[in-house]
Every structure is written in structure tokens, then in C-alpha cells.
Amino acid sequence: ALVYLTSYLREKIPGVECIVIDAPLEDLDDKEVARRVNDFNPDLVGLTGLTYHTPYVKSAAREIKKLLPEVPIVAGGAGVSSDPADVLQENAIDFGVLGEGEDAFYTLIKIIETGKDHNKLNSVAYRNAEGKVVWNKDHPLIQDPDSIPFPAYDLLEVEKYFASPKR
């Protein structure tokens, strides 16, 4: 999923730089993930995980926010899609992208860049002025799957996946 998202962003935002840190594959704790993210010095951090990864996503977000307090953190994947209120209870997570994320994430990035109001953005969860987690309707699904570029496999050391005992 992240390699699809990255290829989509590369097509939409020329020159965008991304890294993928696969914490479960490499058995990284939240502090090591935060250190690697800090070393990359991003303008935005995206975290993803299945529902059972939610506690780890929250703790990684907390550690990253300690090192990069001004950098927006966006959660995506099944965990936030199934229960955005739970994931965004973690104050270190600024936004959640729900469901099919390519277009919603790209649009959120553009809104963050311009400082425009994100409150009307579909498929994005956030905390309102009162601190309540809210989200708008789902973003329409991509009608032509072939419009998504080939995954950005160059960001992965694919051999690690074949050699992993977790495979």
C-alpha cells in the first residue's frame, strides 16, 4: 500500500522524497523508528498499520512528535479506517486518512502546504476546535485502478521480504 501511495505522490508532486520504514519486518521499536524518521527530516510523516498495529502506531507517533513537534503526522491503513476516533485519541497523530488513501492523502498534503481549511476534506479524520474527532464522508473510490502508477518498489529492499522468517 505505501509503495502505491508513494508512486501516486511522485506522479502528482514532482521531486517529492519518501522513505519506507517497515518496523515489523526489521523488528524496530518506536524509538528507533522515530530516530530514522528524524534523520530523514521530513515535512510530513505517514504511519500505517492494521488494526492490531494501532498501539504501535500510537507509540511511534508519540516518539516521532517528541523529536519533530511541528511535523504533521498522518495515520492511514485499516486501523484508522476501522476506528478513527480510537487512533486520533493519540494527540501526536494530527490526521487520519480513511479507506483508499491515494487521492485523499495527496489532497491533504496540498491543504497542509497551503494552510487552507481541511475541515471539508473527505475521508480525512481530525480533531475539531473542541478536540472531538470528526470526519467527513468517504472520498470517492478511484474508478480506474490503472490510473495509479506502478508501485514504488525502489523504496523497499525486496530481498528482505523473501528472507524474513515472518514471511
QUIKAMO-V528006 format. One record per pair of residues at least 6 apart in sequence whose C-alpha atoms are under 8 Angstrom apart, sorted by the first residue. I is the first residue (numbers start at 1). GAP is how many residues later the second one is. If there is no record, write none. Layout:
i->(I:I)
gap->(GAP:GAP)
This chain:
i->(2:3:3:3:3:4:4:4:4:4:4:5:5:5:6:6:6:7:7:7:7:7:8:8:8:9:9:9:10:11:12:18:19:20:20:21:23:23:25:25:25:29:30:30:30:30:31:31:31:33:33:34:34:34:34:34:35:37:37:38:38:38:42:43:43:44:44:44:44:45:45:45:45:46:46:46:46:47:47:47:47:47:47:48:48:48:48:48:48:49:49:49:49:49:50:50:50:51:51:51:51:52:53:54:54:54:57:58:58:58:58:61:61:61:62:62:62:65:65:65:72:72:72:73:73:73:73:74:74:74:74:74:75:75:75:75:75:76:76:76:76:76:77:77:77:78:78:79:80:80:80:80:80:80:81:81:81:81:84:84:84:84:85:85:87:87:88:88:88:88:88:88:88:89:94:94:95:95:95:95:96:96:96:97:97:97:97:97:98:98:98:98:99:99:100:100:100:104:104:104:104:104:107:108:108:108:111:111:112:119:120:121:122:122:122:122:122:123:123:123:123:123:124:124:125:125:125:125:126:126:126:127:127:128:161)
gap->(18:148:149:150:152:98:144:145:146:147:148:96:97:146:12:145:146:141:142:143:144:145:94:140:141:7:93:97:6:138:94:137:136:135:136:12:6:10:136:139:141:31:26:29:30:33:29:32:33:27:31:26:27:29:30:33:29:8:27:26:29:30:29:28:29:27:28:29:30:26:27:28:29:27:28:29:30:10:14:26:27:28:29:9:27:28:29:30:31:8:27:28:29:30:27:28:29:27:28:29:31:27:26:25:26:33:18:29:32:34:35:12:31:32:28:30:31:6:8:27:21:22:23:19:20:21:22:19:20:21:22:23:12:18:20:21:22:20:21:22:23:25:20:21:22:20:21:8:6:7:8:16:17:18:15:16:17:18:12:14:41:49:48:49:6:9:6:7:8:37:38:39:45:44:32:33:29:30:31:32:28:29:30:7:8:26:27:28:25:26:27:40:24:39:39:41:42:17:18:19:20:35:14:10:13:16:6:7:6:17:16:15:13:14:15:16:17:12:13:14:15:16:11:12:8:9:10:11:7:8:9:6:7:6:6)
